[in-house]
């Protein structure tokens, strides 16, 4: 390695090989994808509120939804980084997604009937 800018563009950075575009690691690209996906999903109710009165979220609803989406995405990212077995990854990620859907449904319509249920 000669230390020229062309060498860094080829994907080599010191002793580490980076296998992605613009010198970013795949894990960092996934993190950017998680944050972007959460933001885009939160835009759906935000835009819907502009067109209909049936979607009536306040700032706290967006805060809770953002925390749930980011928490789920980061938990799945953690499992993908730490778990070695594909079956283990699949089972844990499915359990995380199931927990997200149950919590979301409980907060929205009171599926289970806890005090957290929406009105």
Biopython code that builds the backbone (N, CA, C, O; Angstrom):
import numpy as np
from Bio.PDB.StructureBuilder import StructureBuilder

atoms = [
    (1, "UNK", "N", (0.851, -1.172, 0.000)),
    (1, "UNK", "CA", (0.000, 0.000, 0.000)),
    (1, "UNK", "C", (0.894, 1.232, 0.000)),
    (1, "UNK", "O", (1.771, 1.377, 0.851)),
    (2, "UNK", "N", (0.663, 2.109, -0.957)),
    (2, "UNK", "CA", (1.520, 3.272, -1.108)),
    (2, "UNK", "C", (1.013, 4.483, -0.348)),
    (2, "UNK", "O", (1.755, 5.454, -0.195)),
    (3, "UNK", "N", (-0.199, 4.465, 0.125)),
    (3, "UNK", "CA", (-0.736, 5.574, 0.885)),
    (3, "UNK", "C", (-1.397, 6.627, 0.025)),
    (3, "UNK", "O", (-1.741, 7.698, 0.526)),
    (4, "UNK", "N", (-1.587, 6.352, -1.261)),
    (4, "UNK", "CA", (-2.226, 7.332, -2.136)),
    (4, "UNK", "C", (-3.744, 7.255, -1.991)),
    (4, "UNK", "O", (-4.269, 6.245, -1.521)),
    (5, "UNK", "N", (-4.453, 8.311, -2.390)),
    (5, "UNK", "CA", (-5.913, 8.286, -2.313)),
    (5, "UNK", "C", (-6.533, 7.169, -3.127)),
    (5, "UNK", "O", (-7.622, 6.701, -2.796)),
    (6, "UNK", "N", (-5.868, 6.731, -4.182)),
    (6, "UNK", "CA", (-6.405, 5.654, -4.999)),
    (6, "UNK", "C", (-6.442, 4.341, -4.233)),
    (6, "UNK", "O", (-7.341, 3.526, -4.442)),
    (7, "UNK", "N", (-5.468, 4.127, -3.343)),
    (7, "UNK", "CA", (-5.441, 2.901, -2.557)),
    (7, "UNK", "C", (-6.638, 2.833, -1.626)),
    (7, "UNK", "O", (-7.232, 1.765, -1.473)),
    (8, "UNK", "N", (-7.006, 3.937, -1.005)),
    (8, "UNK", "CA", (-8.150, 3.953, -0.105)),
    (8, "UNK", "C", (-9.435, 3.719, -0.867)),
    (8, "UNK", "O", (-10.365, 3.115, -0.332)),
    (9, "UNK", "N", (-9.510, 4.183, -2.108)),
    (9, "UNK", "CA", (-10.711, 3.988, -2.915)),
    (9, "UNK", "C", (-10.875, 2.535, -3.324)),
    (9, "UNK", "O", (-11.984, 2.104, -3.640)),
    (10, "UNK", "N", (-9.770, 1.761, -3.323)),
    (10, "UNK", "CA", (-9.856, 0.357, -3.689)),
    (10, "UNK", "C", (-10.446, -0.504, -2.576)),
    (10, "UNK", "O", (-10.686, -1.691, -2.798)),
    (11, "UNK", "N", (-10.685, 0.046, -1.395)),
    (11, "UNK", "CA", (-11.308, -0.705, -0.332)),
    (11, "UNK", "C", (-10.372, -1.104, 0.778)),
    (11, "UNK", "O", (-10.789, -1.782, 1.717)),
    (12, "UNK", "N", (-9.099, -0.699, 0.702)),
    (12, "UNK", "CA", (-8.163, -1.056, 1.754)),
    (12, "UNK", "C", (-7.949, 0.138, 2.661)),
    (12, "UNK", "O", (-7.762, 1.263, 2.197)),
    (13, "UNK", "N", (-7.978, -0.119, 3.953)),
    (13, "UNK", "CA", (-7.796, 0.948, 4.937)),
    (13, "UNK", "C", (-6.961, 0.366, 6.060)),
    (13, "UNK", "O", (-7.490, -0.256, 6.982)),
    (14, "UNK", "N", (-5.672, 0.567, 5.982)),
    (14, "UNK", "CA", (-4.792, -0.021, 6.990)),
    (14, "UNK", "C", (-4.751, -1.528, 6.822)),
    (14, "UNK", "O", (-4.572, -2.038, 5.716)),
    (15, "UNK", "N", (-4.920, -2.244, 7.943)),
    (15, "UNK", "CA", (-4.935, -3.696, 7.907)),
    (15, "UNK", "C", (-6.332, -4.244, 7.650)),
    (15, "UNK", "O", (-6.498, -5.449, 7.460)),
    (16, "UNK", "N", (-7.335, -3.375, 7.642)),
    (16, "UNK", "CA", (-8.716, -3.809, 7.487)),
    (16, "UNK", "C", (-9.149, -3.667, 6.039)),
    (16, "UNK", "O", (-8.758, -2.722, 5.355)),
    (17, "UNK", "N", (-9.955, -4.604, 5.578)),
    (17, "UNK", "CA", (-10.548, -4.499, 4.257)),
    (17, "UNK", "C", (-12.009, -4.123, 4.426)),
    (17, "UNK", "O", (-12.749, -4.773, 5.163)),
    (18, "UNK", "N", (-12.409, -3.081, 3.746)),
    (18, "UNK", "CA", (-13.791, -2.608, 3.835)),
    (18, "UNK", "C", (-14.483, -2.997, 2.542)),
    (18, "UNK", "O", (-14.023, -2.645, 1.456)),
    (19, "UNK", "N", (-15.588, -3.722, 2.656)),
    (19, "UNK", "CA", (-16.263, -4.279, 1.501)),
    (19, "UNK", "C", (-17.526, -3.522, 1.148)),
    (19, "UNK", "O", (-18.554, -4.149, 0.894)),
    (20, "UNK", "N", (-17.490, -2.224, 1.121)),
    (20, "UNK", "CA", (-18.688, -1.477, 0.801)),
    (20, "UNK", "C", (-18.336, -0.186, 0.079)),
    (20, "UNK", "O", (-17.166, 0.139, -0.125)),
    (21, "UNK", "N", (-19.360, 0.523, -0.293)),
    (21, "UNK", "CA", (-19.203, 1.758, -1.039)),
    (21, "UNK", "C", (-18.759, 2.875, -0.108)),
    (21, "UNK", "O", (-19.157, 2.909, 1.057)),
    (22, "UNK", "N", (-17.947, 3.779, -0.609)),
    (22, "UNK", "CA", (-17.492, 4.967, 0.104)),
    (22, "UNK", "C", (-16.723, 4.650, 1.381)),
    (22, "UNK", "O", (-16.663, 5.499, 2.271)),
    (23, "UNK", "N", (-16.143, 3.483, 1.504)),
    (23, "UNK", "CA", (-15.322, 3.153, 2.655)),
    (23, "UNK", "C", (-16.082, 2.895, 3.930)),
    (23, "UNK", "O", (-15.475, 2.869, 5.001)),
    (24, "UNK", "N", (-17.399, 2.702, 3.863)),
    (24, "UNK", "CA", (-18.183, 2.428, 5.074)),
    (24, "UNK", "C", (-18.323, 0.927, 5.262)),
    (24, "UNK", "O", (-18.417, 0.171, 4.295)),
    (25, "UNK", "N", (-18.335, 0.518, 6.492)),
    (25, "UNK", "CA", (-18.523, -0.889, 6.812)),
    (25, "UNK", "C", (-19.991, -1.270, 6.620)),
    (25, "UNK", "O", (-20.868, -0.421, 6.780)),
    (26, "UNK", "N", (-20.277, -2.533, 6.278)),
    (26, "UNK", "CA", (-21.666, -2.968, 6.107)),
    (26, "UNK", "C", (-22.523, -2.752, 7.361)),
    (26, "UNK", "O", (-23.719, -2.481, 7.256)),
    (27, "UNK", "N", (-21.908, -2.871, 8.547)),
    (27, "UNK", "CA", (-22.663, -2.668, 9.776)),
    (27, "UNK", "C", (-23.140, -1.220, 9.897)),
    (27, "UNK", "O", (-24.253, -0.960, 10.354)),
    (28, "UNK", "N", (-22.287, -0.286, 9.485)),
    (28, "UNK", "CA", (-22.660, 1.125, 9.553)),
    (28, "UNK", "C", (-23.735, 1.454, 8.529)),
    (28, "UNK", "O", (-24.605, 2.286, 8.784)),
    (29, "UNK", "N", (-23.677, 0.812, 7.382)),
    (29, "UNK", "CA", (-24.706, 1.022, 6.367)),
    (29, "UNK", "C", (-26.042, 0.515, 6.896)),
    (29, "UNK", "O", (-27.074, 1.146, 6.666)),
    (30, "UNK", "N", (-26.039, -0.619, 7.606)),
    (30, "UNK", "CA", (-27.287, -1.134, 8.195)),
    (30, "UNK", "C", (-27.834, -0.172, 9.235)),
    (30, "UNK", "O", (-29.047, 0.029, 9.306)),
    (31, "UNK", "N", (-26.959, 0.432, 10.049)),
    (31, "UNK", "CA", (-27.420, 1.398, 11.047)),
    (31, "UNK", "C", (-28.061, 2.611, 10.388)),
    (31, "UNK", "O", (-29.088, 3.101, 10.856)),
    (32, "UNK", "N", (-27.469, 3.094, 9.317)),
    (32, "UNK", "CA", (-28.061, 4.209, 8.578)),
    (32, "UNK", "C", (-29.411, 3.783, 8.008)),
    (32, "UNK", "O", (-30.361, 4.566, 8.010)),
    (33, "UNK", "N", (-29.500, 2.555, 7.525)),
    (33, "UNK", "CA", (-30.765, 2.026, 7.006)),
    (33, "UNK", "C", (-31.835, 1.937, 8.076)),
    (33, "UNK", "O", (-33.004, 2.211, 7.805)),
    (34, "UNK", "N", (-31.453, 1.555, 9.293)),
    (34, "UNK", "CA", (-32.405, 1.456, 10.402)),
    (34, "UNK", "C", (-32.974, 2.826, 10.726)),
    (34, "UNK", "O", (-34.189, 2.982, 10.844)),
    (35, "UNK", "N", (-32.114, 3.811, 10.871)),
    (35, "UNK", "CA", (-32.568, 5.166, 11.209)),
    (35, "UNK", "C", (-33.421, 5.739, 10.084)),
    (35, "UNK", "O", (-34.453, 6.359, 10.337)),
    (36, "UNK", "N", (-32.989, 5.531, 8.840)),
    (36, "UNK", "CA", (-33.747, 6.034, 7.693)),
    (36, "UNK", "C", (-35.116, 5.375, 7.606)),
    (36, "UNK", "O", (-36.114, 6.054, 7.364)),
    (37, "UNK", "N", (-35.178, 4.064, 7.801)),
    (37, "UNK", "CA", (-36.448, 3.352, 7.745)),
    (37, "UNK", "C", (-37.401, 3.832, 8.835)),
    (37, "UNK", "O", (-38.589, 4.028, 8.579)),
    (38, "UNK", "N", (-36.889, 4.019, 10.038)),
    (38, "UNK", "CA", (-37.735, 4.521, 11.123)),
    (38, "UNK", "C", (-38.278, 5.906, 10.781)),
    (38, "UNK", "O", (-39.452, 6.191, 11.018)),
    (39, "UNK", "N", (-37.434, 6.757, 10.230)),
    (39, "UNK", "CA", (-37.875, 8.098, 9.849)),
    (39, "UNK", "C", (-38.933, 8.070, 8.756)),
    (39, "UNK", "O", (-39.919, 8.804, 8.823)),
    (40, "UNK", "N", (-38.732, 7.231, 7.756)),
    (40, "UNK", "CA", (-39.699, 7.127, 6.661)),
    (40, "UNK", "C", (-41.033, 6.567, 7.172)),
    (40, "UNK", "O", (-42.097, 7.041, 6.774)),
    (41, "UNK", "N", (-40.978, 5.573, 8.040)),
    (41, "UNK", "CA", (-42.217, 5.021, 8.595)),
    (41, "UNK", "C", (-42.968, 6.055, 9.433)),
    (41, "UNK", "O", (-44.199, 6.060, 9.452)),
    (42, "UNK", "N", (-42.240, 6.925, 10.123)),
    (42, "UNK", "CA", (-42.898, 7.977, 10.903)),
    (42, "UNK", "C", (-43.474, 9.072, 10.011)),
    (42, "UNK", "O", (-44.359, 9.813, 10.438)),
    (43, "UNK", "N", (-42.986, 9.181, 8.790)),
    (43, "UNK", "CA", (-43.554, 10.147, 7.856)),
    (43, "UNK", "C", (-44.957, 9.754, 7.397)),
    (43, "UNK", "O", (-45.750, 10.619, 7.025)),
    (44, "UNK", "N", (-45.268, 8.468, 7.418)),
    (44, "UNK", "CA", (-46.581, 8.002, 6.954)),
    (44, "UNK", "C", (-47.713, 8.627, 7.776)),
    (44, "UNK", "O", (-48.595, 9.254, 7.189)),
    (45, "UNK", "N", (-47.729, 8.484, 9.110)),
    (45, "UNK", "CA", (-48.810, 9.139, 9.854)),
    (45, "UNK", "C", (-48.711, 10.668, 9.816)),
    (45, "UNK", "O", (-49.731, 11.356, 9.860)),
    (46, "UNK", "N", (-47.494, 11.194, 9.737)),
    (46, "UNK", "CA", (-47.324, 12.642, 9.677)),
    (46, "UNK", "C", (-47.989, 13.217, 8.426)),
    (46, "UNK", "O", (-48.685, 14.230, 8.494)),
    (47, "UNK", "N", (-47.771, 12.569, 7.295)),
    (47, "UNK", "CA", (-48.397, 13.023, 6.049)),
    (47, "UNK", "C", (-49.893, 12.734, 6.063)),
    (47, "UNK", "O", (-50.683, 13.551, 5.589)),
    (48, "UNK", "N", (-50.292, 11.585, 6.601)),
    (48, "UNK", "CA", (-51.719, 11.243, 6.655)),
    (48, "UNK", "C", (-52.504, 12.246, 7.493)),
    (48, "UNK", "O", (-53.668, 12.517, 7.199)),
    (49, "UNK", "N", (-51.885, 12.797, 8.527)),
    (49, "UNK", "CA", (-52.564, 13.798, 9.354)),
    (49, "UNK", "C", (-52.897, 15.049, 8.553)),
    (49, "UNK", "O", (-53.831, 15.771, 8.901)),
    (50, "UNK", "N", (-52.160, 15.313, 7.500)),
    (50, "UNK", "CA", (-52.397, 16.493, 6.675)),
    (50, "UNK", "C", (-53.620, 16.322, 5.771)),
    (50, "UNK", "O", (-54.213, 17.306, 5.330)),
    (51, "UNK", "N", (-53.996, 15.061, 5.497)),
    (51, "UNK", "CA", (-55.068, 14.793, 4.540)),
    (51, "UNK", "C", (-56.360, 14.283, 5.159)),
    (51, "UNK", "O", (-57.416, 14.351, 4.530)),
    (52, "UNK", "N", (-56.291, 13.772, 6.387)),
    (52, "UNK", "CA", (-57.491, 13.220, 7.010)),
    (52, "UNK", "C", (-57.496, 13.497, 8.503)),
    (52, "UNK", "O", (-56.444, 13.619, 9.131)),
    (53, "UNK", "N", (-58.680, 13.592, 9.051)),
    (53, "UNK", "CA", (-58.818, 13.793, 10.485)),
    (53, "UNK", "C", (-58.812, 12.489, 11.264)),
    (53, "UNK", "O", (-58.829, 12.503, 12.495)),
    (54, "UNK", "N", (-58.788, 11.356, 10.558)),
    (54, "UNK", "CA", (-58.812, 10.055, 11.226)),
    (54, "UNK", "C", (-57.475, 9.697, 11.856)),
    (54, "UNK", "O", (-57.424, 8.878, 12.773)),
    (55, "UNK", "N", (-56.411, 10.290, 11.386)),
    (55, "UNK", "CA", (-55.085, 10.077, 11.981)),
    (55, "UNK", "C", (-54.809, 11.293, 12.850)),
    (55, "UNK", "O", (-54.648, 12.405, 12.345)),
    (56, "UNK", "N", (-54.755, 11.078, 14.157)),
    (56, "UNK", "CA", (-54.617, 12.188, 15.094)),
    (56, "UNK", "C", (-53.513, 11.861, 16.097)),
    (56, "UNK", "O", (-53.792, 11.463, 17.228)),
    (57, "UNK", "N", (-52.268, 12.031, 15.680)),
    (57, "UNK", "CA", (-51.130, 11.769, 16.547)),
    (57, "UNK", "C", (-50.630, 13.085, 17.123)),
    (57, "UNK", "O", (-50.679, 14.123, 16.462)),
    (58, "UNK", "N", (-50.148, 13.033, 18.364)),
    (58, "UNK", "CA", (-49.471, 14.195, 18.940)),
    (58, "UNK", "C", (-47.976, 13.883, 19.029)),
    (58, "UNK", "O", (-47.535, 12.826, 18.580)),
    (59, "UNK", "N", (-47.206, 14.792, 19.602)),
    (59, "UNK", "CA", (-45.759, 14.618, 19.647)),
    (59, "UNK", "C", (-45.365, 13.380, 20.440)),
    (59, "UNK", "O", (-44.366, 12.733, 20.125)),
    (60, "UNK", "N", (-46.149, 13.041, 21.479)),
    (60, "UNK", "CA", (-45.825, 11.881, 22.307)),
    (60, "UNK", "C", (-46.016, 10.589, 21.512)),
    (60, "UNK", "O", (-45.242, 9.645, 21.670)),
    (61, "UNK", "N", (-47.044, 10.543, 20.658)),
    (61, "UNK", "CA", (-47.247, 9.363, 19.815)),
    (61, "UNK", "C", (-46.056, 9.141, 18.885)),
    (61, "UNK", "O", (-45.598, 8.012, 18.706)),
    (62, "UNK", "N", (-45.558, 10.233, 18.293)),
    (62, "UNK", "CA", (-44.394, 10.109, 17.423)),
    (62, "UNK", "C", (-43.153, 9.696, 18.216)),
    (62, "UNK", "O", (-42.335, 8.917, 17.728)),
    (63, "UNK", "N", (-43.015, 10.207, 19.414)),
    (63, "UNK", "CA", (-41.881, 9.847, 20.264)),
    (63, "UNK", "C", (-41.898, 8.360, 20.607)),
    (63, "UNK", "O", (-40.876, 7.683, 20.493)),
    (64, "UNK", "N", (-43.050, 7.855, 21.025)),
    (64, "UNK", "CA", (-43.174, 6.438, 21.388)),
    (64, "UNK", "C", (-42.970, 5.553, 20.162)),
    (64, "UNK", "O", (-42.263, 4.548, 20.236)),
    (65, "UNK", "N", (-43.581, 5.917, 19.039)),
    (65, "UNK", "CA", (-43.428, 5.125, 17.819)),
    (65, "UNK", "C", (-41.968, 5.117, 17.364)),
    (65, "UNK", "O", (-41.450, 4.078, 16.955)),
    (66, "UNK", "N", (-41.312, 6.261, 17.432)),
    (66, "UNK", "CA", (-39.903, 6.320, 17.055)),
    (66, "UNK", "C", (-39.035, 5.467, 17.960)),
    (66, "UNK", "O", (-38.123, 4.785, 17.493)),
    (67, "UNK", "N", (-39.320, 5.505, 19.269)),
    (67, "UNK", "CA", (-38.555, 4.682, 20.213)),
    (67, "UNK", "C", (-38.767, 3.196, 19.939)),
    (67, "UNK", "O", (-37.820, 2.411, 19.983)),
    (68, "UNK", "N", (-40.010, 2.813, 19.657)),
    (68, "UNK", "CA", (-40.292, 1.409, 19.347)),
    (68, "UNK", "C", (-39.590, 0.965, 18.069)),
    (68, "UNK", "O", (-38.984, -0.106, 18.031)),
    (69, "UNK", "N", (-39.669, 1.786, 17.024)),
    (69, "UNK", "CA", (-39.056, 1.411, 15.757)),
    (69, "UNK", "C", (-37.530, 1.372, 15.854)),
    (69, "UNK", "O", (-36.899, 0.423, 15.389)),
    (70, "UNK", "N", (-36.945, 2.401, 16.457)),
    (70, "UNK", "CA", (-35.488, 2.408, 16.598)),
    (70, "UNK", "C", (-35.015, 1.306, 17.541)),
    (70, "UNK", "O", (-34.010, 0.648, 17.270)),
    (71, "UNK", "N", (-35.723, 1.102, 18.631)),
    (71, "UNK", "CA", (-35.354, 0.039, 19.568)),
    (71, "UNK", "C", (-35.398, -1.334, 18.920)),
    (71, "UNK", "O", (-34.514, -2.163, 19.135)),
    (72, "UNK", "N", (-36.437, -1.566, 18.123)),
    (72, "UNK", "CA", (-36.551, -2.846, 17.421)),
    (72, "UNK", "C", (-35.428, -3.007, 16.408)),
    (72, "UNK", "O", (-34.792, -4.058, 16.334)),
    (73, "UNK", "N", (-35.191, -1.963, 15.632)),
    (73, "UNK", "CA", (-34.120, -2.033, 14.629)),
    (73, "UNK", "C", (-32.756, -2.252, 15.253)),
    (73, "UNK", "O", (-31.961, -3.047, 14.752)),
    (74, "UNK", "N", (-32.480, -1.554, 16.338)),
    (74, "UNK", "CA", (-31.185, -1.702, 17.001)),
    (74, "UNK", "C", (-31.048, -3.059, 17.681)),
    (74, "UNK", "O", (-29.956, -3.626, 17.715)),
    (75, "UNK", "N", (-32.146, -3.585, 18.222)),
    (75, "UNK", "CA", (-32.105, -4.920, 18.825)),
    (75, "UNK", "C", (-31.817, -5.981, 17.762)),
    (75, "UNK", "O", (-31.039, -6.906, 17.996)),
    (76, "UNK", "N", (-32.444, -5.842, 16.603)),
    (76, "UNK", "CA", (-32.191, -6.785, 15.517)),
    (76, "UNK", "C", (-30.754, -6.644, 15.028)),
    (76, "UNK", "O", (-30.099, -7.648, 14.748)),
    (77, "UNK", "N", (-30.261, -5.433, 14.923)),
    (77, "UNK", "CA", (-28.863, -5.212, 14.525)),
    (77, "UNK", "C", (-27.903, -5.878, 15.513)),
    (77, "UNK", "O", (-26.911, -6.484, 15.107)),
    (78, "UNK", "N", (-28.198, -5.766, 16.801)),
    (78, "UNK", "CA", (-27.367, -6.403, 17.827)),
    (78, "UNK", "C", (-27.349, -7.911, 17.638)),
    (78, "UNK", "O", (-26.292, -8.536, 17.712)),
    (79, "UNK", "N", (-28.523, -8.501, 17.393)),
    (79, "UNK", "CA", (-28.601, -9.949, 17.184)),
    (79, "UNK", "C", (-27.823, -10.348, 15.935)),
    (79, "UNK", "O", (-27.113, -11.354, 15.944)),
    (80, "UNK", "N", (-27.947, -9.574, 14.867)),
    (80, "UNK", "CA", (-27.232, -9.907, 13.637)),
    (80, "UNK", "C", (-25.724, -9.828, 13.821)),
    (80, "UNK", "O", (-24.982, -10.579, 13.187)),
    (81, "UNK", "N", (-25.268, -8.933, 14.675)),
    (81, "UNK", "CA", (-23.819, -8.813, 14.912)),
    (81, "UNK", "C", (-23.292, -9.895, 15.841)),
    (81, "UNK", "O", (-22.166, -10.359, 15.662)),
    (82, "UNK", "N", (-24.078, -10.307, 16.827)),
    (82, "UNK", "CA", (-23.564, -11.204, 17.863)),
    (82, "UNK", "C", (-23.886, -12.673, 17.644)),
    (82, "UNK", "O", (-23.079, -13.532, 18.001)),
    (83, "UNK", "N", (-25.038, -12.987, 17.068)),
    (83, "UNK", "CA", (-25.443, -14.386, 16.909)),
    (83, "UNK", "C", (-24.715, -15.011, 15.728)),
    (83, "UNK", "O", (-24.598, -14.395, 14.669)),
    (84, "UNK", "N", (-24.236, -16.212, 15.907)),
    (84, "UNK", "CA", (-23.482, -16.888, 14.850)),
    (84, "UNK", "C", (-24.366, -17.779, 13.990)),
    (84, "UNK", "O", (-24.182, -17.846, 12.775)),
    (85, "UNK", "N", (-25.304, -18.448, 14.594)),
    (85, "UNK", "CA", (-26.142, -19.408, 13.886)),
    (85, "UNK", "C", (-27.300, -18.698, 13.179)),
    (85, "UNK", "O", (-27.937, -17.812, 13.749)),
    (86, "UNK", "N", (-27.566, -19.102, 11.920)),
    (86, "UNK", "CA", (-28.673, -18.516, 11.169)),
    (86, "UNK", "C", (-30.007, -18.809, 11.844)),
    (86, "UNK", "O", (-30.868, -17.931, 11.913)),
    (87, "UNK", "N", (-30.191, -20.025, 12.341)),
    (87, "UNK", "CA", (-31.451, -20.388, 12.992)),
    (87, "UNK", "C", (-31.669, -19.560, 14.257)),
    (87, "UNK", "O", (-32.789, -19.136, 14.542)),
    (88, "UNK", "N", (-30.614, -19.336, 15.001)),
    (88, "UNK", "CA", (-30.709, -18.525, 16.219)),
    (88, "UNK", "C", (-31.058, -17.085, 15.862)),
    (88, "UNK", "O", (-31.907, -16.469, 16.507)),
    (89, "UNK", "N", (-30.403, -16.549, 14.835)),
    (89, "UNK", "CA", (-30.704, -15.191, 14.377)),
    (89, "UNK", "C", (-32.165, -15.066, 13.967)),
    (89, "UNK", "O", (-32.854, -14.119, 14.348)),
    (90, "UNK", "N", (-32.625, -16.033, 13.185)),
    (90, "UNK", "CA", (-33.996, -16.009, 12.689)),
    (90, "UNK", "C", (-34.997, -16.072, 13.840)),
    (90, "UNK", "O", (-35.969, -15.316, 13.853)),
    (91, "UNK", "N", (-34.776, -16.952, 14.792)),
    (91, "UNK", "CA", (-35.705, -17.107, 15.914)),
    (91, "UNK", "C", (-35.745, -15.860, 16.794)),
    (91, "UNK", "O", (-36.826, -15.404, 17.167)),
    (92, "UNK", "N", (-34.598, -15.313, 17.126)),
    (92, "UNK", "CA", (-34.550, -14.131, 17.987)),
    (92, "UNK", "C", (-35.135, -12.914, 17.273)),
    (92, "UNK", "O", (-35.873, -12.140, 17.882)),
    (93, "UNK", "N", (-34.814, -12.737, 15.996)),
    (93, "UNK", "CA", (-35.371, -11.601, 15.245)),
    (93, "UNK", "C", (-36.881, -11.723, 15.097)),
    (93, "UNK", "O", (-37.590, -10.719, 15.168)),
    (94, "UNK", "N", (-37.384, -12.940, 14.893)),
    (94, "UNK", "CA", (-38.834, -13.143, 14.823)),
    (94, "UNK", "C", (-39.485, -12.811, 16.164)),
    (94, "UNK", "O", (-40.562, -12.216, 16.191)),
    (95, "UNK", "N", (-38.850, -13.184, 17.274)),
    (95, "UNK", "CA", (-39.386, -12.867, 18.600)),
    (95, "UNK", "C", (-39.390, -11.359, 18.845)),
    (95, "UNK", "O", (-40.334, -10.831, 19.432)),
    (96, "UNK", "N", (-38.347, -10.667, 18.400)),
    (96, "UNK", "CA", (-38.284, -9.202, 18.554)),
    (96, "UNK", "C", (-39.398, -8.549, 17.750)),
    (96, "UNK", "O", (-40.072, -7.648, 18.249)),
    (97, "UNK", "N", (-39.603, -8.992, 16.504)),
    (97, "UNK", "CA", (-40.660, -8.418, 15.676)),
    (97, "UNK", "C", (-42.042, -8.726, 16.240)),
    (97, "UNK", "O", (-42.930, -7.875, 16.192)),
    (98, "UNK", "N", (-42.233, -9.921, 16.770)),
    (98, "UNK", "CA", (-43.508, -10.270, 17.397)),
    (98, "UNK", "C", (-43.777, -9.376, 18.597)),
    (98, "UNK", "O", (-44.903, -8.919, 18.792)),
    (99, "UNK", "N", (-42.753, -9.125, 19.400)),
    (99, "UNK", "CA", (-42.902, -8.226, 20.548)),
    (99, "UNK", "C", (-43.277, -6.818, 20.084)),
    (99, "UNK", "O", (-44.131, -6.174, 20.695)),
    (100, "UNK", "N", (-42.643, -6.332, 19.005)),
    (100, "UNK", "CA", (-42.985, -5.014, 18.459)),
    (100, "UNK", "C", (-44.459, -4.968, 18.065)),
    (100, "UNK", "O", (-45.164, -4.024, 18.424)),
    (101, "UNK", "N", (-44.926, -5.964, 17.341)),
    (101, "UNK", "CA", (-46.311, -5.952, 16.873)),
    (101, "UNK", "C", (-47.308, -6.048, 18.025)),
    (101, "UNK", "O", (-48.353, -5.400, 17.985)),
    (102, "UNK", "N", (-47.007, -6.837, 19.040)),
    (102, "UNK", "CA", (-47.898, -6.947, 20.189)),
    (102, "UNK", "C", (-47.948, -5.633, 20.959)),
    (102, "UNK", "O", (-49.027, -5.178, 21.340)),
    (103, "UNK", "N", (-46.793, -5.021, 21.190)),
    (103, "UNK", "CA", (-46.754, -3.741, 21.911)),
    (103, "UNK", "C", (-47.465, -2.667, 21.097)),
    (103, "UNK", "O", (-48.235, -1.883, 21.652)),
    (104, "UNK", "N", (-47.217, -2.618, 19.786)),
    (104, "UNK", "CA", (-47.854, -1.608, 18.928)),
    (104, "UNK", "C", (-49.379, -1.782, 18.946)),
    (104, "UNK", "O", (-50.114, -0.803, 19.074)),
    (105, "UNK", "N", (-49.848, -3.023, 18.817)),
    (105, "UNK", "CA", (-51.292, -3.271, 18.827)),
    (105, "UNK", "C", (-51.898, -2.923, 20.180)),
    (105, "UNK", "O", (-53.006, -2.392, 20.244)),
    (106, "UNK", "N", (-51.191, -3.212, 21.250)),
    (106, "UNK", "CA", (-51.691, -2.878, 22.584)),
    (106, "UNK", "C", (-51.797, -1.369, 22.758)),
    (106, "UNK", "O", (-52.788, -0.874, 23.295)),
    (107, "UNK", "N", (-50.795, -0.644, 22.314)),
    (107, "UNK", "CA", (-50.844, 0.807, 22.437)),
    (107, "UNK", "C", (-51.906, 1.416, 21.529)),
    (107, "UNK", "O", (-52.486, 2.448, 21.866)),
    (108, "UNK", "N", (-52.163, 0.801, 20.398)),
    (108, "UNK", "CA", (-53.115, 1.359, 19.439)),
    (108, "UNK", "C", (-54.566, 1.074, 19.823)),
    (108, "UNK", "O", (-55.392, 1.986, 19.843)),
    (109, "UNK", "N", (-54.875, -0.173, 20.125)),
    (109, "UNK", "CA", (-56.283, -0.538, 20.331)),
    (109, "UNK", "C", (-56.560, -1.332, 21.593)),
    (109, "UNK", "O", (-57.713, -1.676, 21.851)),
    (110, "UNK", "N", (-55.557, -1.631, 22.378)),
    (110, "UNK", "CA", (-55.794, -2.384, 23.599)),
    (110, "UNK", "C", (-56.056, -3.846, 23.373)),
    (110, "UNK", "O", (-57.035, -4.385, 23.889)),
    (111, "UNK", "N", (-55.214, -4.495, 22.620)),
    (111, "UNK", "CA", (-55.364, -5.904, 22.268)),
    (111, "UNK", "C", (-55.431, -6.806, 23.495)),
    (111, "UNK", "O", (-56.234, -7.738, 23.535)),
    (112, "UNK", "N", (-54.611, -6.543, 24.479)),
    (112, "UNK", "CA", (-54.544, -7.388, 25.681)),
    (112, "UNK", "C", (-55.363, -6.796, 26.821)),
    (112, "UNK", "O", (-55.863, -7.538, 27.666)),
    (113, "UNK", "N", (-55.506, -5.500, 26.860)),
    (113, "UNK", "CA", (-56.307, -4.849, 27.897)),
    (113, "UNK", "C", (-55.491, -4.328, 29.067)),
    (113, "UNK", "O", (-56.020, -4.193, 30.171)),
    (114, "UNK", "N", (-54.219, -4.033, 28.853)),
    (114, "UNK", "CA", (-53.401, -3.473, 29.917)),
    (114, "UNK", "C", (-53.701, -1.976, 30.069)),
    (114, "UNK", "O", (-54.368, -1.394, 29.214)),
    (115, "UNK", "N", (-53.219, -1.351, 31.144)),
    (115, "UNK", "CA", (-53.428, 0.094, 31.310)),
    (115, "UNK", "C", (-52.723, 0.940, 30.238)),
    (115, "UNK", "O", (-53.000, 2.135, 30.127)),
    (116, "UNK", "N", (-51.834, 0.354, 29.462)),
    (116, "UNK", "CA", (-51.140, 1.086, 28.403)),
    (116, "UNK", "C", (-51.995, 1.261, 27.165)),
    (116, "UNK", "O", (-51.622, 1.999, 26.253)),
    (117, "UNK", "N", (-53.127, 0.601, 27.121)),
    (117, "UNK", "CA", (-53.969, 0.604, 25.911)),
    (117, "UNK", "C", (-54.435, 2.003, 25.565)),
    (117, "UNK", "O", (-54.665, 2.843, 26.436)),
    (118, "UNK", "N", (-54.566, 2.229, 24.262)),
    (118, "UNK", "CA", (-55.084, 3.507, 23.795)),
    (118, "UNK", "C", (-56.548, 3.667, 24.159)),
    (118, "UNK", "O", (-57.231, 2.695, 24.483)),
    (119, "UNK", "N", (-57.020, 4.894, 24.102)),
    (119, "UNK", "CA", (-58.407, 5.141, 24.488)),
    (119, "UNK", "C", (-59.367, 4.919, 23.341)),
    (119, "UNK", "O", (-60.575, 5.086, 23.506)),
]
sb = StructureBuilder()
sb.init_structure("model")
sb.init_model(0)
sb.init_chain("A")
sb.init_seg("    ")
for serial, (resi, resn, name, xyz) in enumerate(atoms, 1):
    if name == "N":
        sb.init_residue(resn, " ", resi, " ")
    sb.init_atom(name, np.array(xyz, "f"), 0.0, 1.0, " ", f" {name:<3s}", serial, name[0])
structure = sb.get_structure()
